[in-house]
Amino acid sequence: MTSSPAHRSGHAIELAWLAVLATLWGGSYTLIKLGVATIPPLTLIAGRTLVAGGLLLLILRWRGMALPRDGATWRRFLFQACLNSVVPFTLIAWAEQSVDAGLATILNSTSPVFAFLLTQAFTPVPPTRRQLAGVAAGLAGICLIVGPQAFDGLGRQLAAQLAIVAATVCFAGAAVFGRNFQALDPMMPATGSLLCGAAILVPLSLCFERPWTLTPSAGSVFALLGLAVFCTALAFVLYFRLVRTLGPVGVTAQAYLRVPIGVLIGALFLGESLTPGVWAGLACVVAGVAAMAAPARRVRAPR
């Protein structure tokens, strides 16, 4: 059975939201780099989760909605928070004190591969050739876009780079675990997990970094607010919606889009030129994302 025009239109909308999510998270690395210039990593991420969770809670109340009260759901929120914010956000913020934002983006763009491998490990569904081709095309596109010069710093600051890879594995696990919230409005797990993350990070920040003694710059404060409102609150709502509609592998495919989006922004606003290799890489990335995020084709059942 072929998909209807309405079904194709709905999927196109989800892919558009996927591009928005990639743009929001693609810009987060630059904001983190600006933030950690004068705000320590734990305090930056504690503020990010606290402001974002508080904002979403206010929006929930405005919509007349209430968070679940059962312990089982909140335990899932807590586990999701550790996978999706507490551990990876902190690792990336710590690593970007010594690693460039561009290299962090590149290392973190491999999350679809880990999500694909985790999905295959925990579900009996065999991979399709289209999905395997999508993984390969996305990685090839990243290599074409960044070129070998982008990896000049690879091997230096090894601990920081491994921290970003560990954060990438966490993001992939969060996408797989996020399927447990399909029965909830996307704002519910977004708000609940961020509040759980803030409950963990704020006490740690108070104990180890004493934020009341800091004198952050205006640039770092604005970076923190941008991270909280756009790259976290808004992005998390989109994220849980897309986990439900595109699946864990499909939603992590936005990681491939972060690099070409950054390249295009640089070309439009900074006058950077695009080489033929970059255009070829863009084509590979778009093809890879489409292959990984496309819905499975349904066949007509025999009569």
TORKOL-4160 file (C-alpha; in steps of 0.2 Angstrom, whole numbers, padded with zeros to 4 digits, m for minus):
303
<pt num="1" X="0000" Y="0000" Z="0000"/>
<pt num="2" X="0007" Y="0017" Z="m0005"/>
<pt num="3" X="0007" Y="0031" Z="0007"/>
<pt num="4" X="m0007" Y="0044" Z="0005"/>
<pt num="5" X="m0004" Y="0062" Z="0000"/>
<pt num="6" X="m0009" Y="0067" Z="0018"/>
<pt num="7" X="0003" Y="0055" Z="0025"/>
<pt num="8" X="0018" Y="0061" Z="0014"/>
<pt num="9" X="0013" Y="0079" Z="0019"/>
<pt num="10" X="0013" Y="0075" Z="0038"/>
<pt num="11" X="0030" Y="0067" Z="0036"/>
<pt num="12" X="0037" Y="0082" Z="0027"/>
<pt num="13" X="0032" Y="0093" Z="0042"/>
<pt num="14" X="0041" Y="0081" Z="0054"/>
<pt num="15" X="0057" Y="0082" Z="0043"/>
<pt num="16" X="0055" Y="0101" Z="0044"/>
<pt num="17" X="0054" Y="0101" Z="0063"/>
<pt num="18" X="0069" Y="0089" Z="0062"/>
<pt num="19" X="0079" Y="0103" Z="0053"/>
<pt num="20" X="0073" Y="0116" Z="0066"/>
<pt num="21" X="0080" Y="0105" Z="0080"/>
<pt num="22" X="0096" Y="0102" Z="0071"/>
<pt num="23" X="0098" Y="0121" Z="0069"/>
<pt num="24" X="0094" Y="0124" Z="0088"/>
<pt num="25" X="0106" Y="0111" Z="0094"/>
<pt num="26" X="0119" Y="0115" Z="0081"/>
<pt num="27" X="0120" Y="0133" Z="0088"/>
<pt num="28" X="0122" Y="0126" Z="0106"/>
<pt num="29" X="0140" Y="0122" Z="0104"/>
<pt num="30" X="0145" Y="0140" Z="0100"/>
<pt num="31" X="0134" Y="0146" Z="0115"/>
<pt num="32" X="0142" Y="0134" Z="0126"/>
<pt num="33" X="0159" Y="0140" Z="0121"/>
<pt num="34" X="0154" Y="0158" Z="0125"/>
<pt num="35" X="0146" Y="0152" Z="0141"/>
<pt num="36" X="0161" Y="0143" Z="0149"/>
<pt num="37" X="0172" Y="0158" Z="0145"/>
<pt num="38" X="0167" Y="0165" Z="0162"/>
<pt num="39" X="0154" Y="0152" Z="0169"/>
<pt num="40" X="0161" Y="0135" Z="0176"/>
<pt num="41" X="0153" Y="0120" Z="0167"/>
<pt num="42" X="0142" Y="0113" Z="0181"/>
<pt num="43" X="0135" Y="0130" Z="0185"/>
<pt num="44" X="0132" Y="0134" Z="0166"/>
<pt num="45" X="0122" Y="0117" Z="0164"/>
<pt num="46" X="0113" Y="0119" Z="0181"/>
<pt num="47" X="0107" Y="0136" Z="0175"/>
<pt num="48" X="0103" Y="0129" Z="0158"/>
<pt num="49" X="0092" Y="0115" Z="0165"/>
<pt num="50" X="0084" Y="0126" Z="0179"/>
<pt num="51" X="0079" Y="0140" Z="0168"/>
<pt num="52" X="0072" Y="0129" Z="0154"/>
<pt num="53" X="0063" Y="0117" Z="0166"/>
<pt num="54" X="0055" Y="0132" Z="0175"/>
<pt num="55" X="0050" Y="0140" Z="0158"/>
<pt num="56" X="0042" Y="0124" Z="0152"/>
<pt num="57" X="0033" Y="0121" Z="0169"/>
<pt num="58" X="0025" Y="0139" Z="0168"/>
<pt num="59" X="0019" Y="0135" Z="0150"/>
<pt num="60" X="0012" Y="0119" Z="0156"/>
<pt num="61" X="0002" Y="0128" Z="0170"/>
<pt num="62" X="m0003" Y="0141" Z="0157"/>
<pt num="63" X="m0010" Y="0127" Z="0146"/>
<pt num="64" X="m0020" Y="0120" Z="0161"/>
<pt num="65" X="m0009" Y="0104" Z="0161"/>
<pt num="66" X="m0001" Y="0095" Z="0176"/>
<pt num="67" X="0014" Y="0084" Z="0177"/>
<pt num="68" X="0011" Y="0066" Z="0182"/>
<pt num="69" X="0012" Y="0061" Z="0200"/>
<pt num="70" X="0016" Y="0043" Z="0200"/>
<pt num="71" X="0033" Y="0037" Z="0205"/>
<pt num="72" X="0036" Y="0026" Z="0190"/>
<pt num="73" X="0035" Y="0040" Z="0178"/>
<pt num="74" X="0046" Y="0051" Z="0188"/>
<pt num="75" X="0059" Y="0038" Z="0189"/>
<pt num="76" X="0059" Y="0037" Z="0170"/>
<pt num="77" X="0060" Y="0056" Z="0170"/>
<pt num="78" X="0076" Y="0055" Z="0181"/>
<pt num="79" X="0084" Y="0042" Z="0170"/>
<pt num="80" X="0080" Y="0052" Z="0155"/>
<pt num="81" X="0088" Y="0067" Z="0163"/>
<pt num="82" X="0104" Y="0058" Z="0166"/>
<pt num="83" X="0105" Y="0052" Z="0148"/>
<pt num="84" X="0099" Y="0068" Z="0140"/>
<pt num="85" X="0105" Y="0082" Z="0150"/>
<pt num="86" X="0115" Y="0079" Z="0166"/>
<pt num="87" X="0129" Y="0068" Z="0160"/>
<pt num="88" X="0131" Y="0074" Z="0141"/>
<pt num="89" X="0128" Y="0093" Z="0144"/>
<pt num="90" X="0141" Y="0093" Z="0158"/>
<pt num="91" X="0153" Y="0083" Z="0148"/>
<pt num="92" X="0152" Y="0094" Z="0133"/>
<pt num="93" X="0153" Y="0110" Z="0143"/>
<pt num="94" X="0168" Y="0103" Z="0152"/>
<pt num="95" X="0176" Y="0098" Z="0136"/>
<pt num="96" X="0173" Y="0114" Z="0127"/>
<pt num="97" X="0185" Y="0123" Z="0139"/>
<pt num="98" X="0199" Y="0116" Z="0128"/>
<pt num="99" X="0190" Y="0109" Z="0113"/>
<pt num="100" X="0184" Y="0120" Z="0099"/>
<pt num="101" X="0165" Y="0121" Z="0096"/>
<pt num="102" X="0167" Y="0115" Z="0078"/>
<pt num="103" X="0176" Y="0099" Z="0083"/>
<pt num="104" X="0164" Y="0096" Z="0097"/>
<pt num="105" X="0150" Y="0097" Z="0084"/>
<pt num="106" X="0159" Y="0085" Z="0072"/>
<pt num="107" X="0162" Y="0072" Z="0086"/>
<pt num="108" X="0144" Y="0074" Z="0092"/>
<pt num="109" X="0137" Y="0071" Z="0075"/>
<pt num="110" X="0140" Y="0052" Z="0076"/>
<pt num="111" X="0125" Y="0050" Z="0088"/>
<pt num="112" X="0114" Y="0042" Z="0074"/>
<pt num="113" X="0126" Y="0028" Z="0072"/>
<pt num="114" X="0126" Y="0024" Z="0091"/>
<pt num="115" X="0107" Y="0026" Z="0091"/>
<pt num="116" X="0106" Y="0014" Z="0077"/>
<pt num="117" X="0118" Y="0001" Z="0085"/>
<pt num="118" X="0108" Y="0003" Z="0102"/>
<pt num="119" X="0092" Y="0000" Z="0093"/>
<pt num="120" X="0098" Y="m0015" Z="0085"/>
<pt num="121" X="0105" Y="m0022" Z="0101"/>
<pt num="122" X="0089" Y="m0020" Z="0111"/>
<pt num="123" X="0075" Y="m0023" Z="0098"/>
<pt num="124" X="0073" Y="m0039" Z="0086"/>
<pt num="125" X="0069" Y="m0028" Z="0071"/>
<pt num="126" X="0083" Y="m0031" Z="0058"/>
<pt num="127" X="0090" Y="m0016" Z="0049"/>
<pt num="128" X="0085" Y="m0012" Z="0032"/>
<pt num="129" X="0097" Y="m0008" Z="0018"/>
<pt num="130" X="0090" Y="0009" Z="0017"/>
<pt num="131" X="0095" Y="0012" Z="0035"/>
<pt num="132" X="0112" Y="0005" Z="0033"/>
<pt num="133" X="0114" Y="0016" Z="0017"/>
<pt num="134" X="0108" Y="0031" Z="0027"/>
<pt num="135" X="0121" Y="0029" Z="0041"/>
<pt num="136" X="0135" Y="0027" Z="0028"/>
<pt num="137" X="0130" Y="0042" Z="0017"/>
<pt num="138" X="0128" Y="0053" Z="0033"/>
<pt num="139" X="0146" Y="0049" Z="0039"/>
<pt num="140" X="0153" Y="0051" Z="0021"/>
<pt num="141" X="0145" Y="0068" Z="0020"/>
<pt num="142" X="0152" Y="0074" Z="0036"/>
<pt num="143" X="0169" Y="0068" Z="0031"/>
<pt num="144" X="0167" Y="0078" Z="0014"/>
<pt num="145" X="0161" Y="0093" Z="0023"/>
<pt num="146" X="0174" Y="0095" Z="0036"/>
<pt num="147" X="0189" Y="0089" Z="0027"/>
<pt num="148" X="0204" Y="0082" Z="0035"/>
<pt num="149" X="0209" Y="0100" Z="0042"/>
<pt num="150" X="0195" Y="0100" Z="0054"/>
<pt num="151" X="0203" Y="0085" Z="0063"/>
<pt num="152" X="0219" Y="0094" Z="0066"/>
<pt num="153" X="0216" Y="0094" Z="0084"/>
<pt num="154" X="0211" Y="0076" Z="0085"/>
<pt num="155" X="0222" Y="0067" Z="0097"/>
<pt num="156" X="0226" Y="0082" Z="0108"/>
<pt num="157" X="0216" Y="0085" Z="0123"/>
<pt num="158" X="0211" Y="0067" Z="0122"/>
<pt num="159" X="0201" Y="0066" Z="0138"/>
<pt num="160" X="0190" Y="0081" Z="0132"/>
<pt num="161" X="0187" Y="0073" Z="0115"/>
<pt num="162" X="0183" Y="0056" Z="0123"/>
<pt num="163" X="0171" Y="0065" Z="0135"/>
<pt num="164" X="0161" Y="0072" Z="0120"/>
<pt num="165" X="0161" Y="0054" Z="0112"/>
<pt num="166" X="0154" Y="0048" Z="0129"/>
<pt num="167" X="0141" Y="0062" Z="0128"/>
<pt num="168" X="0136" Y="0056" Z="0111"/>
<pt num="169" X="0133" Y="0039" Z="0117"/>
<pt num="170" X="0122" Y="0046" Z="0131"/>
<pt num="171" X="0112" Y="0056" Z="0118"/>
<pt num="172" X="0109" Y="0040" Z="0108"/>
<pt num="173" X="0103" Y="0030" Z="0123"/>
<pt num="174" X="0091" Y="0045" Z="0127"/>
<pt num="175" X="0083" Y="0044" Z="0110"/>
<pt num="176" X="0080" Y="0025" Z="0112"/>
<pt num="177" X="0074" Y="0027" Z="0130"/>
<pt num="178" X="0063" Y="0041" Z="0125"/>
<pt num="179" X="0051" Y="0029" Z="0117"/>
<pt num="180" X="0044" Y="0026" Z="0134"/>
<pt num="181" X="0035" Y="0043" Z="0134"/>
<pt num="182" X="0025" Y="0040" Z="0118"/>
<pt num="183" X="0009" Y="0041" Z="0127"/>
<pt num="184" X="0013" Y="0058" Z="0135"/>
<pt num="185" X="0012" Y="0075" Z="0128"/>
<pt num="186" X="0030" Y="0080" Z="0122"/>
<pt num="187" X="0030" Y="0094" Z="0135"/>
<pt num="188" X="0028" Y="0082" Z="0149"/>
<pt num="189" X="0044" Y="0072" Z="0147"/>
<pt num="190" X="0053" Y="0088" Z="0142"/>
<pt num="191" X="0048" Y="0097" Z="0158"/>
<pt num="192" X="0050" Y="0082" Z="0170"/>
<pt num="193" X="0067" Y="0077" Z="0164"/>
<pt num="194" X="0074" Y="0095" Z="0164"/>
<pt num="195" X="0067" Y="0098" Z="0182"/>
<pt num="196" X="0075" Y="0081" Z="0187"/>
<pt num="197" X="0091" Y="0087" Z="0179"/>
<pt num="198" X="0091" Y="0104" Z="0188"/>
<pt num="199" X="0088" Y="0095" Z="0205"/>
<pt num="200" X="0104" Y="0085" Z="0202"/>
<pt num="201" X="0115" Y="0099" Z="0195"/>
<pt num="202" X="0110" Y="0114" Z="0206"/>
<pt num="203" X="0116" Y="0106" Z="0222"/>
<pt num="204" X="0132" Y="0100" Z="0214"/>
<pt num="205" X="0135" Y="0118" Z="0207"/>
<pt num="206" X="0132" Y="0125" Z="0224"/>
<pt num="207" X="0144" Y="0113" Z="0232"/>
<pt num="208" X="0159" Y="0113" Z="0220"/>
<pt num="209" X="0158" Y="0130" Z="0210"/>
<pt num="210" X="0150" Y="0142" Z="0222"/>
<pt num="211" X="0141" Y="0152" Z="0209"/>
<pt num="212" X="0138" Y="0167" Z="0221"/>
<pt num="213" X="0156" Y="0171" Z="0220"/>
<pt num="214" X="0157" Y="0172" Z="0201"/>
<pt num="215" X="0157" Y="0188" Z="0190"/>
<pt num="216" X="0151" Y="0181" Z="0173"/>
<pt num="217" X="0152" Y="0192" Z="0158"/>
<pt num="218" X="0136" Y="0199" Z="0149"/>
<pt num="219" X="0141" Y="0188" Z="0134"/>
<pt num="220" X="0141" Y="0172" Z="0145"/>
<pt num="221" X="0125" Y="0177" Z="0153"/>
<pt num="222" X="0116" Y="0179" Z="0136"/>
<pt num="223" X="0123" Y="0163" Z="0130"/>
<pt num="224" X="0116" Y="0154" Z="0145"/>
<pt num="225" X="0099" Y="0162" Z="0142"/>
<pt num="226" X="0100" Y="0157" Z="0124"/>
<pt num="227" X="0105" Y="0139" Z="0128"/>
<pt num="228" X="0090" Y="0138" Z="0141"/>
<pt num="229" X="0076" Y="0145" Z="0131"/>
<pt num="230" X="0080" Y="0140" Z="0113"/>
<pt num="231" X="0092" Y="0126" Z="0113"/>
<pt num="232" X="0084" Y="0117" Z="0128"/>
<pt num="233" X="0066" Y="0121" Z="0132"/>
<pt num="234" X="0060" Y="0123" Z="0114"/>
<pt num="235" X="0072" Y="0110" Z="0108"/>
<pt num="236" X="0067" Y="0097" Z="0120"/>
<pt num="237" X="0048" Y="0099" Z="0116"/>
<pt num="238" X="0053" Y="0096" Z="0098"/>
<pt num="239" X="0064" Y="0081" Z="0102"/>
<pt num="240" X="0051" Y="0071" Z="0112"/>
<pt num="241" X="0038" Y="0075" Z="0098"/>
<pt num="242" X="0050" Y="0068" Z="0085"/>
<pt num="243" X="0055" Y="0053" Z="0095"/>
<pt num="244" X="0037" Y="0048" Z="0094"/>
<pt num="245" X="0034" Y="0052" Z="0075"/>
<pt num="246" X="0051" Y="0048" Z="0068"/>
<pt num="247" X="0058" Y="0035" Z="0080"/>
<pt num="248" X="0075" Y="0036" Z="0089"/>
<pt num="249" X="0086" Y="0033" Z="0074"/>
<pt num="250" X="0076" Y="0046" Z="0064"/>
<pt num="251" X="0077" Y="0059" Z="0077"/>
<pt num="252" X="0096" Y="0057" Z="0080"/>
<pt num="253" X="0098" Y="0059" Z="0061"/>
<pt num="254" X="0097" Y="0078" Z="0065"/>
<pt num="255" X="0115" Y="0077" Z="0071"/>
<pt num="256" X="0121" Y="0075" Z="0053"/>
<pt num="257" X="0112" Y="0091" Z="0049"/>
<pt num="258" X="0121" Y="0101" Z="0062"/>
<pt num="259" X="0137" Y="0102" Z="0052"/>
<pt num="260" X="0130" Y="0107" Z="0035"/>
<pt num="261" X="0118" Y="0120" Z="0044"/>
<pt num="262" X="0134" Y="0128" Z="0052"/>
<pt num="263" X="0143" Y="0128" Z="0035"/>
<pt num="264" X="0128" Y="0137" Z="0027"/>
<pt num="265" X="0126" Y="0149" Z="0041"/>
<pt num="266" X="0145" Y="0153" Z="0039"/>
<pt num="267" X="0142" Y="0156" Z="0020"/>
<pt num="268" X="0127" Y="0167" Z="0022"/>
<pt num="269" X="0133" Y="0178" Z="0036"/>
<pt num="270" X="0152" Y="0177" Z="0036"/>
<pt num="271" X="0155" Y="0176" Z="0018"/>
<pt num="272" X="0164" Y="0159" Z="0018"/>
<pt num="273" X="0165" Y="0150" Z="0002"/>
<pt num="274" X="0158" Y="0133" Z="m0001"/>
<pt num="275" X="0170" Y="0121" Z="m0010"/>
<pt num="276" X="0163" Y="0107" Z="m0022"/>
<pt num="277" X="0167" Y="0095" Z="m0008"/>
<pt num="278" X="0156" Y="0104" Z="0003"/>
<pt num="279" X="0141" Y="0103" Z="m0009"/>
<pt num="280" X="0144" Y="0085" Z="m0012"/>
<pt num="281" X="0144" Y="0082" Z="0007"/>
<pt num="282" X="0128" Y="0092" Z="0009"/>
<pt num="283" X="0120" Y="0080" Z="m0004"/>
<pt num="284" X="0126" Y="0065" Z="0005"/>
<pt num="285" X="0120" Y="0071" Z="0022"/>
<pt num="286" X="0103" Y="0076" Z="0015"/>
<pt num="287" X="0102" Y="0059" Z="0007"/>
<pt num="288" X="0107" Y="0050" Z="0023"/>
<pt num="289" X="0095" Y="0059" Z="0034"/>
<pt num="290" X="0081" Y="0056" Z="0022"/>
<pt num="291" X="0085" Y="0037" Z="0021"/>
<pt num="292" X="0086" Y="0035" Z="0040"/>
<pt num="293" X="0071" Y="0046" Z="0044"/>
<pt num="294" X="0059" Y="0040" Z="0030"/>
<pt num="295" X="0044" Y="0029" Z="0036"/>
<pt num="296" X="0044" Y="0011" Z="0032"/>
<pt num="297" X="0035" Y="0007" Z="0016"/>
<pt num="298" X="0020" Y="m0004" Z="0019"/>
<pt num="299" X="0015" Y="m0018" Z="0007"/>
<pt num="300" X="m0002" Y="m0024" Z="0002"/>
<pt num="301" X="m0007" Y="m0039" Z="0013"/>
<pt num="302" X="m0012" Y="m0054" Z="0002"/>
<pt num="303" X="m0031" Y="m0057" Z="0001"/>
